[in-house]
């Protein structure tokens, strides 16, 4: 096996190919499971690399590279979906379809395609079997679960994911951050509250039941959970993102709809908050003569990093050479959720972050912004990290 600096050097030789992958994927985004252009492109390129490509779940793809036991497979995961955001970057390869890769999933997919090319060309040097997982619907927190149910983890004994960062201070592009052992990303739960009132003329509110008034009291009451019901060490965030009700300024509507999210790091806190949202919702609505029902939608558990895989990632990234990539350890946990958490709860796993844009270098916008841009010079570094982890796992 080549040294990791040699791996990075060889991947750098086809960086123009990686850039072509990235530009196509960025220009042709899809959301959720509706990612047909991306799916076809990834499948075609993997086939070009002589990989045996298989479908998994609704819109997932994977390929196994290497020989070895089917009971000891190392998983490399990249997500493929974008966001329902209209792009405003002005890039020549910007998306025009109303969707945008504002979270960098096109970067992840490109990196894993680069790893596929290298690993297939050096397959005889692998001491085990590596599975490359291309996943849809991460932003909906549904894709990983769908692929797990379809059998993607059969024989898998370890896993790694990379997520890019941009618009940050104090971290240079190309610097990788290995998540600390334990929980590093919170559980996420989406909720919808349907408030039922009684419509009437705006001049005669006594004849109706105002669902907007109920919703307003509910939004304030839910913040009481954080302020007065959680201990100082029990971190959680409850956010109301939308409130929809009525169409006429002189009428009280029949219904109001509140939509929001909650983020928690501890499963007991997660269940407690869910229960309290239901109790507060039902009691508040009743106190104003209305009704309300809470519906919890898609979500995922907190992401757990295995200590042994974390140490392996630290050693692997350090060995890539400080001239090209640096590594930071022990960073604080993230605020955004990640549906790789479903995988991390079933097999030893680690999440690696890779900086792809520092504010001082002109990458001023954060993830999920309509003007966010990424430093594509780190694509080869990401590919090398994926590749290095594949070799490292079977060398330990």
Secondary structure as UniProt FT lines:
FT   HELIX           4..12
FT   TURN            13..14
FT   HELIX           15..27
FT   TURN            32..33
FT   HELIX           36..48
FT   TURN            49..50
FT   STRAND          53..56
FT   TURN            57..59
FT   STRAND          60..65
FT   TURN            70..71
FT   STRAND          73..79
FT   STRAND          82..83
FT   TURN            92..93
FT   HELIX           105..121
FT   HELIX           123..125
FT   STRAND          129..135
FT   TURN            138..141
FT   HELIX           143..149
FT   TURN            150..155
FT   STRAND          156..165
FT   TURN            173..174
FT   STRAND          175..178
FT   STRAND          182..185
FT   STRAND          187..196
FT   STRAND          200..201
FT   TURN            202..203
FT   HELIX           205..207
FT   HELIX           211..224
FT   HELIX           225..229
FT   TURN            232..233
FT   STRAND          236..245
FT   TURN            249..250
FT   STRAND          251..252
FT   STRAND          255..264
FT   HELIX           267..287
FT   TURN            288..289
FT   STRAND          291..300
FT   STRAND          303..305
FT   HELIX           307..318
FT   TURN            319..320
FT   TURN            322..324
FT   STRAND          326..328
FT   TURN            339..340
FT   HELIX           341..344
FT   TURN            345..346
FT   STRAND          349..355
FT   HELIX           359..361
FT   TURN            367..368
FT   TURN            370..371
FT   HELIX           376..378
FT   HELIX           379..395
//
